[in-house]
Amino acid sequence: MAQVLVSRRVVTPAGIRAAAVIVDGGKIKAVLDPSQVPADASVIDYGDYVLLPGLVDAHTHINEPGRTEWEGFETATRAAAAGGFTTLVDMPLNCLPATTTVAALEAKRAAAKGKCTVDWAAWGGVSDHNDAYLKPLAAAGVRGFKCFLAEPGIDGFSRVDEAELRAAAPHIARAGLPLLTHSELPGSLNAALEKLAGADWRSYASWLASRPDEAELEAIRLMLRLSEEYGFRLHIVHLATSQAVPELRRARERGVAVTVETCPHYLHFAAEEIPDGSTLHKCAPPIRTAANREGLWEALREGVIDLIATDHSPCPPAMKRLEEGNFQTAWGGIASLSVALPVVWSGMRRRGFSLEDLTRWMSARPAALAGVDHRKGAIAEGRDADFVLFDPDAEIEVAAETLYTRYPISPYVGEKLFGKVVATWVRGKQVFREGMFSASCIGEEVR
């Protein structure tokens, strides 16, 4: 029997409206006016709660296989469900082996089997001169490719230089898949480090100075040139500097196929507010100033930044060097899958954005980037029945026990936010409700 979900606020591609969403066989069969629902239908009316399309995170580090003790499919996908994410796109590094060959992709598929609360897909990697593997990876089902222009700081994945990018670019262009780029160049980073000899690495100001805006700007300029020359789709991951916005705008105006993401932590925190020694806030590129943060929000408003992705990158607590508070030696990464939605929504409320903006940035556009928008990213006929029941007016305080990640550490703990995920559905099955998870793991790879 078809299932019918009714709400006075359903966020659809045509706007927010009262609607009845008809679900059958894991798919959305129709989106109707509530008055059109047959009298004998099995209806659940959620009143004023908002029904959002399931969120899609285009930038997650699941870390399995190989570093499952950091996170893994089981804990990452549970945290995702609690945060309203119904699809994760896994980055090719932090796992061992890195997803740079078809054999590594198959190892990831085997590791994921039977463990996932939500659906997932995989990015492939460009690393260590693997250009011969790019076409087979595309044929095997990766959604695109990721590269680092600076050292990623982890065994098993290497940065690429311009020569290696030029070798890979024709393969990526022919595949028609995006190249996702961590955009910092080592020349600027090394020059900044030389100036910091003898610095106090408990100071957040030292960490910020070690990753200057110029490192991002130079890398973005290089990638825009290569995208123009070779005709591949370029995606800039985790943009942290608003100084790049004018150049990205001009590139779009001249027809460069570039998309851009930023992350919740760049939109929420500010360098001036980060205490010395608080390595929970360490990420790369770094969280910059409050003025820079507002520049990123304006770039979202303008459309130069297309989407928001978590860059969920957890690790064991010891790697965060919490006792010594050393920003130079601590692992750089922020865990945020379960809290990204209220973090972003809280900032949106203060700046006058809408729930339609939210679904565009965190559902529709990430789904399009990963090429899964035939199934994900909208409440529309024929799409997967992936939903989030959301209370946008609820006030919450982030607690460690509600992170649901392997290690409940995050700079968001203690933050007071707006927005509560009440329930999450994946392909018509409720997988999360009020702190409880479904007993079965129904998540699968989106092929």
N, C-alpha and C positions, 0 to 999 in steps of 0.2 A: 504494500500500500504506500502511496506517495505520502511524503511528510510535508507539512505546510508550516513555514515560519512567518509570523506576522509581526510587524513593528510599525509604529508611526514614523520612524526615522530609518529608512533603508537607503544606504548610499549606493546609488546606481550610476552608470556612465551618463545618464540623462539628468542626474541631480538627486537631491534628497527628497524622498516622498514616502507617504504611507504606502506599504506594499505587502503583498503576500508572495513569498518565494516558495515555489513548488519544487520539491526535491524528490527524485526517483533514480535509483540505481547509481547513487553517488554524483549525479549531475543535476544542474539547475534546468528543470523542464520549462519553467515559465516564471515571469515576474509580473504579477497581476495586481489590479486594484483589489483591496480586501473584500469589496462587495461582490467580486466575481468568483470567490472561492465556493466550490460546491458545498451544499449543506451537510453532506455526509463525510466530508474530508476530515482527516486527523489534524487539527489545528492547534499550534502552540502560540499564544499571543504574548509577546514580550513588551507590550506597552510602549513606554517612552525610551527604553533602552535603544541604543543605536546598533543597527546591524551593518557591520563593515565587511567588505571582502577580506578574505584571509590575507595577512601581510606576507610579503615575499622579501626575504633578506638576501641580497645579492653579494654579501661579503661576510661569510662566516668561516671561522677556523674550527673545524670539528676535531682535528688532530688524530683521527683514526683511519687506518691502522698505524701502529708504531709508537704513538705517544698517547695512547688511550688513557694513561694515568693523568694526563693534562685535562681531558674532557671526555670525548668519545660520543658516538651516535646516541647512546641511550640517554645520557644526561643533557647533551646539547638539544636534542629534539624535545625533551620534556620541558626544558627552560623555554624553548621556542613556543610550545603550545601555551604555556602560562603567560607568555607575552603577546599572544595573538598572531604569531607567525605560523603559517601553515606550509610554507616551502622555504627551505634553506638551500643556498648555492654555495658549496664548499670550496674553499680555496685550496690550491694544489700543494701548498707547503705546510709545514708543521707536522704533517703525517710522514711516516716512513714505510715504504718508499714514497717520495713526492710523486704527484700525478703528472709525470712527464713522459710516460709510455703507456701503451694499451695494457700491458701486464700490470702496471701499478693501478690503473683504473679498475681492472678486474679484481685486484686485491681489495680495493676500497669497497666495491660492490659486495664482495663476500663478507667483509667486516660489518657492513651495514645490515645484512640480512636478519630480519626478526627483531631488530633493536629500536626501530624508529617510531616515534609517536606522530611525527609529521612527515611530509614528503620532502625529497631532497633532489639535488642535481649537482653536477661537478664541473668546475673549471679545470682546464688543463694548464700546464706550466710551460713557459719558455725558459730554459735553463741549461747550462752546460752543453751548448751547441747541439741541441736535440731537434734541429729543424727537420730532419728526416722523419721524425715521429709525429709531426704536427698533423699531416694529412690523415694518417691512421687514427690518431686521437679524435679528430673531427668526425671521421666516419664511425667511430665507436660510440660517439654520443656526448662528448664534452660540449659545454655551451659556449665556450670561448677560451681564451688563453690569458694567463697572468704572468707578468714579468716584474722584476725589481731592477731599478737603475742604480740603487745603492745596495750595500751589503744587507741581506735580510737578517743576519745575526743568528742563523740557525743552520745546523748541519743538514745536508741533503738537498739544498736549493741554493743556486748561485746567482749573483747579479749578472746582468748582461750589459755589454758596452754597445756602442753604435754599430760596429762591424757585425756583431752577432745579431743585432736587430735587423740590419739590412739583409742578412742571410735568411732570417725568419719571415720578414715582411711579405715577400711574394706568396708564400704558402698560406699565410693568414688571410691575405687579400683574396686569394682564390677560394678559400673556405667560406668566406662571407661572414665569419664570426668576429666578435670584437676582441681587441687586444686591451686588456686591463693593465694599467701601469702604476706601480708605486713610483711617484715622481719626485725623487730627490737625486741630485748628482753628487758623486763622491768628492769631486774637486772642491766644491763649496763647503761640504761637510768637513773635509780635512783641513781646509784653511781656517775654518771656525775653531776647530779643536786646537790648532797650533796657538791661537790667541788665548786659549783657556788653560795653558800650562799652569799648574799649581792651583787650579780653581777648587772651590768648595763644592763637592758634588752632592752634598745634602741640600744645596740651594736649588730651588726650581729655576731661578734665573740662569744658573749655569747650564742646565739642561736646555732651556729655551734658546740660549745663545749658541749652543752647539748644533742646532738644527735651524739655521736662518731661513727666512722667506726666500732668499735668493736661490737656495738649493732647489726648492720647489719650482721657482720661476724658470730657471735654466733647463730643468728636466722637461717641463711642460712645453717650452719653446722647441726643444729637440723633437719631442714626440709629435707636435703639431706639424713640423716640417716633414717628418717621415710619413705621417698619415697623408699629407697632401701629395707627397711624391709617389707613394705606392698605392694609395687608394684603399687602405684598410680602415675599418671602423675602430676608432680610438675611444677608450673610456678611461678617464682619470679617476682613480680610486682615492678615497678619503682626502679630498681637498681640504687643506688646513689654512692656507693663506688667501685672504680676500684680495691681495694684490694681483693675483692672476686673473681676476674676473674681467678686466678690460681686454686682455689679450685673448681670452677664451671667447668673449663676445665678438671680437673682430674676426676670429677664425671661423665662427659660425656664419658670420655675414658673408664671408668669401667662399662658403660652401664646404668647409672641412667637416667630415663626419665624426664629430666629437661629442661625447656625452660626459657628464661630470656627476660625481656623488660627493656628499659630505656625510658626517657621522654625528650621532647624538651628542658625543662628548665635546665636539667642537662648537655645537650650538647651545650647550648648557653651561659648561665651565668657562672660566677666564683665568689667565695666567696670574693676574693680580690677587686672585682669591685662593690660590693653591698653596698650602703651607709647605715650608721647607721640610724635607724628609718624607713627604706624602707620595711615595712611589706607586701607590695605587693609581695615581693620575698619569703615570708615565705611558706615553704612546709616541709613535713616530709616523708622520710629522707630529710635533708637539701641539698641545693646546696653547693657543696664542692669546692675545689681549682681548679685553672686553670690546674695544672698538673693532677689532678684527672679527669677533663673533657677530657683531651687528652687520658687518659687511657680508658675511656668509648668509645671514637671514635675508638681506636685501637681494643677494644673487639668486636665492630661491624664489623670492617674490617676482623677480624679473624673468626667471626661467633659464638663466645661465647655468645654474646648478639644477640638474634634472631630478635627482632622487636622493634619498637618505638611506644609508646602509649602516649596519651596526659596527662592522669590523670587530665582531666578538672574538677576542683572542685571549683565552684564559690560560692559566699555568698553575702549578703547585705553589702554595703560599711562600715557600722558602725562596723561590725564584724572584719574588718581589722585594726581597731584602728589606722586609718591613722593620726589623729592629735597627738595622744600621742606616736605613733611609738613603741609600746611595743611588742617585739617579743614573749614574754612569754604568753601574753593574747590574741593576735590576732589570728584569724582563719587561719589555715594553708591550703592553696590551691591556685592554679594558674589557671586562665581561659585562654584557649588557642585554642579552637576548630577552630576558624576562621583564626588563624595565624600559626598553627603548621607546615603546609606545607612549607611556605616560610622560617620560622625559621630553620627548618631542612635542607631544600635545600641550604640555604645560607651557613651553616656550611659544607655541603657536597661539594659545589663548591670549597671552600678554601682548601679542603683536597683531592680533586681528585676523588671523588666518582661519580657514574653514575646515570642516571635516572632509570636504571634497578635495581640498589641497592635500590633506593627510593621506587619503587613499591614492591620490596620484603619485605622491612622493614615496610611499612605503608599500604600495601594492602594484598599481598598473605599470608604472615605469620600470621598476626592478624586474617585473615579469617580462616586459618587452626586451629589456637588455639581455636577459638570459634566454630569450627565445622560447619561453613557456607560456606566453600570453594567449595561445590557443586554448589553454586549459585554466590558467591562473590569472589573478589580478583584477577581476571584476565580478560583480553580481549581475550576471547576464545569461540569457538562455544559451545552453550548450557548454557553459564553463563548469569546472568542478565545483561541487557544493562545499566550498571552503568559506567559512564565516567566522567573524569575531563579534560576540555580543559585548558591547562597550558602554560603560557609564561615564560620559565625558565630564560630569560634574562632581564625581566622587573625589574626595580628598584622601590621599594615602600617604603613608610614611614607609619608605623602602626598608625592609628588614632582611637580615641575612637569610633567614629561613624561607623566604619567599623568592630567593634567586633561583633555586632548583638546579644550579650548576654543580659540577663535581666538588668545587671548592667555593663556599659562600663568601667570597671576598670581592668587593667592588667599591669604587669611590662613591657610588650612589647610595650606599647604605646610610640611612638617617635623613636622606633628602625628602622633603615634603613636596608632593606632586599632585597634579590633577589627572584623573582618568584611571579607571579600573577595568581590567579585562575580567568579565564575568564568566564567559564560556567561549570555547573554540571548537569548531567543527572542521574535520578534514574529510572531503568527499562524502559528506552527509553523516558522518559518524562523530558524535560528540567525544572529543578526546580530553577536554579539560573543563571543569566547572567548579568555581569557588574553592580552589586549592586541592581538588581531587582529580586524578587522572584515570583514563580508561584502563582496564586490565589488559587489553590486547594492544599490540604494537602494529598498527595498520599502515604506517608510513612506507612509501615506496619511492624508487627513483622515478623522476619525471623524464621519460625518454623522448 
